[in-house]
Amino acid sequence: EIEAKIITDNTHHKAILIGKNGTTIKRIGIVARKIISEFSNQKVFIKLNVEVDKNWHTNENSIKKYLDIKGN
């Protein structure tokens, strides 16, 4: 079981990633599941979430949070 977040800067990108009726996020999950299953030779369940966090890539605390890095 894999749980993953896709982080984006704005709600417009979030809408694009999710797609109409969730079709894009579903397609992302299907492709990811296929690749991971083939690589690991195991069945895989993937739960994807899309989150908006403005300027996450320039904020050191956000990067640490998403990478789950413990530090000062």
N, C-alpha and C positions, 0 to 999 in steps of 0.2 A: 504494500500500500504506500503510495507516494502522494504527499500533499505539497503543492507548490503555489507560490504567488507570482503573478506577473505584475511588476511595478511599472507604472507609467506616470508621466508628469501632468497629464490633464484628462478631463472627462471625455473629450473628443476622441483621444486615443483609446480610452477604455471602451467606448462605444464601438470603435472599429475592431478592437480585439475580440469583443463579445460577438459582434455581428448581429444581423437580424435574426430574432428568435434563437440566439445562441449558437448559430451555425458555425461561426468562425472558431470560437473557443472549443466547440465540440470537435471540429476538424483538427485543431492543434492537439487536443487530447488523444485522438485516435492515432495520429501519426507518431506522437511521442510514445504512446503505449506500445505500438508496433515495434519501434526502434529499440526501446528498453527491453521488451519481451524477447526479441531476437538476440540481443546482446547478453541477457542474463539467463536465457533458456528457462524462464519462469513466467507464469501469468502475472500480470501487473494491473493494479487498480490505481488510476490517477485522478486526483481531485484538484482541479485548477481554480484559482480565484484571481480576479483582476482588481488591483488596488491603486488608487490615485494618491500620490505623495509628491506634491510640487517640489521641484528642485532636489529630489532625493539623491541624485548622483553628485551633487556638489556639497551635500551635508554629511560630514564625517560620522555623526551620530546615527543618521539614517542608514548609511552604508554598513556600519557595524551592526545595527539592529537586523538588517536583512541578511547579513552574512553570519549572524549570531556570534559575533566576535566579542569576547570579554576583554575589557581593558580600561584604561584611565579615562 
